[in-house]
Amino acid sequence: MSFQMQSPIHHDSLADVLERILDKGIVIAGDVSISLVGIELLTIRLRLLIATVDKARELGINWWERDPALCTNAEELATRNAALEDRIGRLEAELARRDAASEVAR
């Protein structure tokens, strides 16, 4: 009678492990603090989420959709932003002139 030993260890490929991680998502969090003589000089907080885009959206994370540096229309957004900032500057200057004129009129 011969018995075959079965190992409880699963030998998944790297692709299988990566697929499982991306499907479920993984969060890595940590803090690094540098102190000298009891005085905190630097604190770095690290929060890392590794997941597929679909899983991230499911979790309510979609910052890359609004980041001008990552959008395909980044140049258009930058141009529109500059135009709006210029318009706000002109409006603020006009309001300041009107306030100054009303102060002189009093």
Beta strands, then each sheet from edge to edge (+ up, - down):
strand 1: 26-36
strand 2: 39-50
sheet 1: 1+ 2-
end
